[in-house]
Amino acid sequence: MAALSTKDKEKPFILIGSAILGIIIQNILNTDLPFMTYLVEVGVFLVILAVMLPVEIKDVGGAFKKIKPTIIVLIINFILIPIFSWSMGWLILKNYPNFWVGAILYTLTPCIGWYLIFTDIAEGDVAWGISLLPWNITLQIVLMPLYLYFLVGKVIPIDFYALLRSVILFLVAPFLIGFIIQKFIIKFKGQDYFYVKFKKTLGEIKLWALVIVILSMFISQKSLTYSEISKVGLLIIFLIIFFFVLFLFVVLIGRLFNLGYADTVTMAFTTTARNSEAVIGVAIAAFPGHPLVYMAIILGPIVELPLLLIIAKIIMQFRNFLSVREKDLSLVKT
């Protein structure tokens, strides 16, 4: 059974610590440093490239060996969650549009890695989870412009060309370049090298590159105030409600459609776990000068990690509840 590495456990706290340190340094300097935004954009591009590089996209058809649960997952991830996130933001964060935008961005993009660890911890169907990954990553790239324009743009106006540039630069380009580099390395060094040694090194580089990016983001601009940061409690409430309502909804859907325990576990984590790295770049390019948007995205993983661990423990207690109808149907068949 998989387990979270020490690096995975510490990552959310390292990221939020970087944001706090950047804010402190900016308060000491007390001046804008706009030239650092170029460093941020380059750094974010490299971070997202590192996220995309190890993604396997060969088994797209594998997801439809389980047609019904796959369709349910895609509907939840790409239709229900955006609507739910926007609506809940309106209820809780409408007086704080920057937090609202950051919360929407953070919850829009399904995770492309972490969810497999939690799926394994809770004894879900990891193989099906892997086959969902290319669908999650492809659809979030394709649909992101629509989400930004029709959902996020209703909260903070956004320039369409800035939106398009951000999606192409920080989602499409890293995805395509990562795919090319992956194939090149595998061809000359082999799969074992790429998925073991290279992937491990990539993970270390990605984490510390992200630390530098976050530091630079908050050092570069002095628009954050204590009164703004003090409202972070509302954002935490938003995230807690988001994760637990979504989790309970998925459990009920699993029961209603008789998906069984393993498939419901996989569905629970591929719909709750989020992809914060991918949207940081989009946020920087589409919402320059809105550090509270970035803060909301960075805060997401620090709330997400303990909640996903709790969810993994809770869902294992639902095993009998999710398997009852499966057993009943087998008895009927006999």
N, C-alpha and C positions, 0 to 999 in steps of 0.2 A: 504493500500500500504506500502511496506517495505521502510525503510530508512537506510542509513548508520549510524551505531552507532558512538559515539565520538571516541571510541577505533579504529574502522575501519578507520576513517578519519585521525587519528593521526599516525597510524601504520607505513606507509611508511617513515614519517619524523623521527619517533623514530629509525627505522632501519638504515637510512642513518646517523643519528646523532651518533648512536653507532659505525658505521664504522669510522666516522671522529674522534671520541674520541679515538678509538683504535689506529688509525694512530698517533695521537698526543702523546699518552702514549708511543708508540714504539719509536717515535723520541726522546723522553726524555730519555728512557732507552737505546736506540741505541745498542741493542744486540738481537740476536735470542734467543727465548725461546721454543725450539722444544718440550719440555715435555707438553706444552699446547695444542699441536695438539691432544693428547689423550683426553683431556677435551673437545675439539671441537667435535671430533667424537662421543663421548658419548652423548654430548649435542644435536648434530644434530639428532642422532638416536631417542632421546626422543622427540624432536620437531616434527619430521616426524611421529612418532608414534601418537602423539597428533593430528596431521593433519588427519591421517588415521582413528583414533578411531571412530569419529561420522559419518563416511561415510556409508550410507545405500546402500547395493548392492542386495537387494531383488527383485527389479523391473527391471531386465535386459530386460525382454521381453516387458515391457511397451513401450520402445522406438520404437519398430517396429509396434505399432499401427499407427505410422506415418512413413511408410517405406521410401517414397521418401525423405522427409526432413532429416530423420536420416542418410540415406546413403550419402546425400550431406554433412552433417556436418562431418561425419567420414572421407570422402575423403578430405575435406578442412583441418581438424585438423591434419591428419596423413600422408597425401601425399603432398598437395599443400603448407601448411605452412612450413614444413621443407625445401622444395626446395626453396621457396620464401625467407625464412630467410637466408639460406646459400648464395643465389645469391645476395641479398641486402647487406649482410656482405662483400661479395667480392668487391662490388662497393664502399662501404663507409669505411670499416674497415680493408681492406686487409693489410694495412701497420701497423696495430696494432693487431696482432694475438690474444693476450690475451682478448682484448675487443671483438674481433670477436667470439671467443669461448664462452665467457660469454653471448653475445647476442644470439647466437644460442641456448645455453642451456636454457636460460630464455624463449625463444619463442617456444621451443619444446613441453612443457608440458601444456596441457589445465588445466584451473583452476578447482578445485573440491569444490568450495563453493561460492566465491565472485560473480560469474556470476549470481547466482540466485537472489541476491539482486538487481543487475542492471536490470535483466530481469523483476522483479516485478515493479521496479521504472518506466520502460518504457512500462509497461502493456503487457508484452509478455506472452507466455504459460509456466508458472512455472512448472506445472505438467510434461510436456514433458521434460523440462530442468532437472528435478530431475531424470527422467528415463534415460537420457543421461549420467548421472554422472558415473554409474558403467562401462559403455563402455569406457568413457574417461580415467578413472583411470586404468582399466585393460589393455587397448591398449598402454598407455604410459609406463607401466611397461614392457610389452612384447617387445615393439619396441625400447625401449631406448638403448639396446646394439647395435642394428643395426645403429641407428642414431649416436651414439658415434663413432662407428668404421668407418662408411662410410662418415659421414659429418664432425664431429668434428675432427676426426683423420687425416683428410686431411689438417687441419690448424695447429694443434699442435700434434705431434706424441703421441700416447697413448699405453701403455702396455695393451694387451688384458686381462691379468689376473687381473690387477688393475681395468680395466673397469668392468669385471664380478663381482669382489668383491664389487665394489661400488654400482652396481645395486642390487645385492642380499642383501647387508647390509642395504642400505638406501631406497630401494623401496619395494622389495619383502618381507623381514622380517617384517618391520613395518606394511605392509598391512595384512599379515597373523596373526601376533600377535594382531594387533588392532581388527581384526574380532573376534578372540577368546575372548578377553577381553570384547568387546561390548556385545557378546552373554551372557557371564557370568554375567555381571552387570545387563543386562535387565532381565535375568532369576530370579535373587535374589532381585533386587530393583525395577524392573518395567520400562516400556518405559518412563513414565512421568518423573521419576527421572533422567534417562539417558539423554534424549533429552532436558531437561530444566535445572535443577540444575547442573548436572555433566558436561554437555556440556559448560555451562557458565563458570564454574570454570576452565575447561580445556582450554578455550580460553585465560583466564588471564595467566595461567601457561605457555602456549605455547608462548605468546608474550614475556614475560620476560625471559624465557629460551632462546629464539632466540636472545634477546639483549645480554645475557651473551656469547652465542656462537659467535656472530659477534665481540664483543669486544675481545674475546680470539683469534679469527682468525687473526685479524690485529695486536694485541699485540705480537703474537708469532713469527712474521717474519718481517725483516726490509728491504724487497726488493722493497718497494714502494718509488718512488721519486715524487717530485712536478711536474716535466716535464711530467711524465706519467699521473698523476691525471689530469693535465691541459687539456688533450685531451678528457676529458669526454664529451665535447660539441658534438663531433662526434657521441658518443653513444646515446646522447639525440636525435640528428637528426635521427639516425637509428630508434629509438623507435617510434618517432612521425610519421615517414613515414610508419612504419610497421602497427601501429594501424589504421591510417586513410585510407591507401590503402586497407587493409583487410576489414575495415568497408564498404567502398564504393563498393568493390567487392561483399560482402555478400548481400548488398541492391540490387545490380543489379541481382544477382543470384536469390534472393527472388522474384523479379519482373519477371525475365525470366521464372522461373518454377512455377509462380503463387502460391507461398506458402502462401500468405496472410500476413497481418501485424503481428499478434501475433507470428507466427512461424518464420518469418524473424527476429523479435526482439530477440527471444530465440537463433536463429542461430548466430546472430551478437555477442552476449555476450559469448556464449560457445566457439566461435572461437577466440575472441579477448582477453578475460581475461586469464591470465597465472598463473601458479602454481610455484611461486618462491621457496617456502620452500622445495619442493621435490628435486629440482636440486642442492640446496646448498650442501647437503651431497654428491651427486654424484660428484660435482666439487671438493670438498675437497679431496675426496679419489682418484679421477682419475687425478687431476692436482695439486698435492702438490707443494707449492712454487710458485704459480701463483696468487697472491692476486688481480691482476687486473681482473682476471676471476670472482672472488668472488664479486668484486666491481661492475662489470657489472650486475650481477644477483641481487644484493641488490638495485642498482639504479633503476631497472626495475619497482618495485611497485610505486616509488615516481613519475614516469612519467605516469604510467598506471592509477592511481586513478583519477587524474583530467581529463585525456583524456576519460576515461569511463563515467564520469559524463557528459562531453560535448557530447559524442556520444549518451547517453541516451536522452539528450535534443534534439539533431539534429534528431534522428530517429523518434521521436514523430511527427516531422514536415513532415515525409514521409508517414504518415498514408494513405492519399488519393492516393498517388502514388502507394503504395503497395496493395491497395484494389481495384483499378480500374478494373483490369482484373477479379477479383473475382466477382464484381458486374455484369460485362458484361456477364460472363459465366452463372450467375444465371438468367439473362434476356433471354439468348438463350434457357436455359432449359425450361422456362415457355412459 
